[in-house]
Amino acid sequence: MMMVPKKIFSLLQFFTLLSLFTVTFASTEETTSLLKWKSTFKNQNNSLLASWRPSSNACRDWYGVICFNGRINRLKITNSSIIGTLYAFPFSSLPFLEYFELSMNNFSGIIPPELGNLTNLVYLDLSINQISGTIPPQIGSLSKLETLHIFVNHLNGSIPKEIGYLRSLTELDLSSNSLNGSIPTSLGNLSRLTYLHLYENQLSGSIPEEIGKLVNLVQVFLDSNQLTGHIPAEIGKLVNLVKVYLDENQLTGHFPAEIGKMKSLQELSLSRNNLSDLIPKTICDLTELELLYLYRNQLFGPIPSELGNLKNLTDLELSNNHLSGSIPSELGNLKNLNDLRLSNNQLFGPIPIELGNLKNLNYLLLSNNQLSGSIPSSFGNLRNLQVLSLNDNNLIEEIPSSICNLASLATLYLSRNNLKGNILKCLGNISALQYVMMSHNNLSGELHPSICNLTSLQILDLGRNNLKGAIPQCFGNMSRHLEVLDMQHNNLSGTLPTTFRAGTFRSFNLHGNKLKGKIPKSLANCKEMQVLDLGDNHLNDTFPMWLGTLPELRVLSLRSNKLHGPLRTLGSENMFLELQILDLSCNAFSENLRTRLFRHLKAMRTTDQSMEALNFGFHRYYLDSVDVVTKGLELEVMRILSLYNVIDLSNNKFEGQIPCVLGDLIALRVLNLSHNRFQGHIPPTLGNLSLVESLDLSFAQLSGEIPEQISSLTALEFLNLSHNNLEGCIPRGPQFATFQNNSYKDNDGLRGFPLSKDCGNYDGVLETNDTIAVLDDQESNSGFPNDFWKAALMGYGSGLCIGLSIVYCMFSTGKARWLARTIEKLEHKIIIRRRKKQRCQRNYRR
């Protein structure tokens, strides 16, 4: 072995020591600059960075710092609750940094262009922060970069084309930002790229054809953008692709048949676009496909039966298209299928019994098609099924008892079909049931108490069927967990349950049955109640004033019952604060309307729609609805209950004057006080109801003039003041010019458009009915001496002479209008009472 001379050995020792000294010095520079950066953080007491001290060894003791050969090589400070920026980061002082990881913190501000100085960087992760601004083009200097993650931030601007210089890049994830502009074609240079994630941005333009050059791609996630144009055929060259997500864009054109070349594809999602074509049979060549999402497009034609060859398929979603034809029985071959959704298409024919072979199925959604026939009894084999949705079809026959075998079933949605027979008693054995919707069918029979066993049940909607008999008393106990109980428009009889408990009860609708008795006071326990509709029954009670204590009550409909007596309140200021629809019409309520009933209706006294977002229909399977009379028509109002404010007190026996406080309810859309015994003038304060669309004060005993203030109601579309004792000139206004004669019928003292009696130079001085009648007679008989009436009206002669003259005039002209009017008024009152009685008997049914 050759001996090294002593001098040479000494030189080697010297240079080694010199090198170590230099490295140590440089490392000190790095730590000093990092400490300066740390000093800019807003949370200096961060426990994880307590180890960053000048006296400690950065490479050995500092949290998140890893060194190589004495130089900082990796900075990994993830999920550390740091609040700071990158402005003071020492980009120039860390030339050996290869791994820079700051994800899951609270960094804000922009990415400084000095980032380009980290030329040795291999891994950059700034994801899940509050970083804003644009991606600096200097990022293109990081030629060694293999991973670039800046997802879940607030980046804006376009993707710089300089990213195309990063030829070593294998992962690019810029998702969940606000990036805009087009996808740069320069990305086609990234031949090593395996993951391309740009989803949840505002990218526009078309998908560049250059994407076909990225032959190593395994995942492409471009969903939730604003991409347009066709899907390029070049995508078929990406034979290594496993997952493709292009959903929630505005892609158009034909379905690319070239997708069938991607033999490794496992997940394909093109949903929520505007693709319009047949589903190509080439998809059926993707033998590895596990997930196929094509819902919410414009796809048409039949479902290819060849889809039954995709043995690995677990999720098939084709809903919300224009697919037609029958459901292929071959789908029953997809034994691994967990999710099958074909809703909202134009499919017809029977449901294949072969679908009962899909024993791994969790979700089966076939709703809103034109399917006919019966529900296959083979569905009883789907023991893992959690959601069965067959609503809005033409299904007939009875519900098969095999449904009760579905022990995992949570949602059963069969509404709007032609199903018949009884409600299955065995449903009470499916303990997992949470939502049962069977409304709008022909179901009959009585309700069985076994339903009360469903302690997980949240929604029970059996409305609009032919159910009869009494409501089991145990239904009151269900209010502890039930949110919605809807059995409107059936033939239920007997009394209401009396044992309602405190719980989650939000909507209770028994409108249109034959229930009698009293309204149970235990309903006051249901503090979360928002909708209570007991209208169109035979309830016999006084006004349930205690309902005013329900803090969330928005809708109260007690119309068309046998309720009676005055509308008394508890005198509290916290009564009916959130009420938006109050319908007490067609009852026998009487006496004067008390001001304090309307004084605290907070929700009707403000037009601020940003007030609480009222969540009527708080589940996707159920929408609250209520019948209201507006603009003279009865309508079923759905979805917009949070914007609809109604007071309907019509067809009762209310007396006295209309309270002026009603004018403070400025959010009202409908006010109906017709068919009562109100007297006095129309309150001018009603002119404050700037949003009112329908105002009905007809069939009362109101007198005086129509207030000029009402003519300013520009939203008013329906006005009915007929059958009163109003007089004077009809006000002029943009809306009043649209109303016809029937709005003012049988108010003999009214004049002006649209009536035949012209106001002329009417100066507003009120005339008595008798004087008007006499003057009308004078105009109708030109032979009667004008001087006579002038003398009579000026006071010449005694009252007796005037009286005799008037009598003589009536009989000499042969018209006797005053007497005729008196008889007519008596007849009119009889007609009103008869009409009111008939209307109440019809219960405003359409």
HUSUL-V599681 format. One line per field, one symbol per residue. psi: psi as a letter, one per 40 degrees, with the letter a starting at -180 (. if undefined). burial: 1 if it has 16 or more other C-alpha atoms within 10 Angstrom, else 0. A space follows every 10 residues. Layout:
BEGIN
psi: ???
burial: ???
END
This chain:
BEGIN
psi: hhhhiddddd dddddddddd dddddddddd ddddddddee idgdehdded egideihddd dhhehhihfe ihdhhggife fhhaiedehg deegeehdhh hfifafhaai hieedeegee hdhhheigaf haaihheede egeehdhhhf igafiaaihh eedeegeehd hhhfifafia aihhdeeeeg eehdhhheif afiaaihide deegeehdhh heifafiaai hidedeegee hdhhheifaf iaaihhdede egeehdhhhf ifafhhiihi eddeegeehd hhheifafii aihhdedeeg dehdhhheif afiaaihhde eeegeehdhh hfifafiiai hheeeeegee hdhhheifaf iaaihheeee egeehdhhhe ifafiaaihh eedeegdehd hhheifafia aihhdedeeg eehdhhhfif afiaaihhed deegeehdhh hfifafiaai hhdedddeed dhdhhhfifa fiaaiiiefh ihaehdhhhf hfafiaaihh eedeegeehd hhhfifafhh iihgdedeeh eehdhhhfif afiiaigiie eiefhfdehd hhheifafia aihhdededf gddeeiehee ahhhghfeie ehhiiihihh feihihhidf deehhhhhei fafiaaihhd edeegeehdh hheifafiia ihhdeeeege ehdhhhfifa fiaaihhddd eegeehdhhh eifafiiahh iiidddeeii dedeifgeei iiheidhidb fheehhiidd ddddddddde geehhddddd dddeehiidd dddddddddd ddeedfdddd dddddddddd dddddddddd deffi.
burial: 0000000000 0000000000 0000011101 1111001101 1000000010 1100000110 0111111001 1111111101 1111111111 1011111111 1111111111 1101111111 1111111111 1111110111 1111111111 1111111111 0111111111 1111111111 1111011111 1111111111 1111111101 1111111111 1111111111 1101111111 1111111111 1101110111 1111111111 1111111111 0011111111 1111111111 0111001111 1111111111 1111111101 1111111111 1111111101 1101111111 1111111111 1111110111 1111111111 1111110110 0011111111 1111111111 1111001111 1111111111 1111111100 1111111111 1111111111 1111111111 1111111111 1111111111 1111111111 1111110110 0111111111 1111111111 1111111111 1111111111 1111011010 0000111111 1111111111 0110011111 1111100000 0001011000 1101111111 1000000000 1101111111 1111111110 1111111111 1111111110 1110111111 1111111111 1111111001 1111011111 1111111111 1000110010 0011111111 1111100010 0000000000 0011001100 0000000010 0100000000 0100110011 0000011100 0000000000 0100010001 001100
END
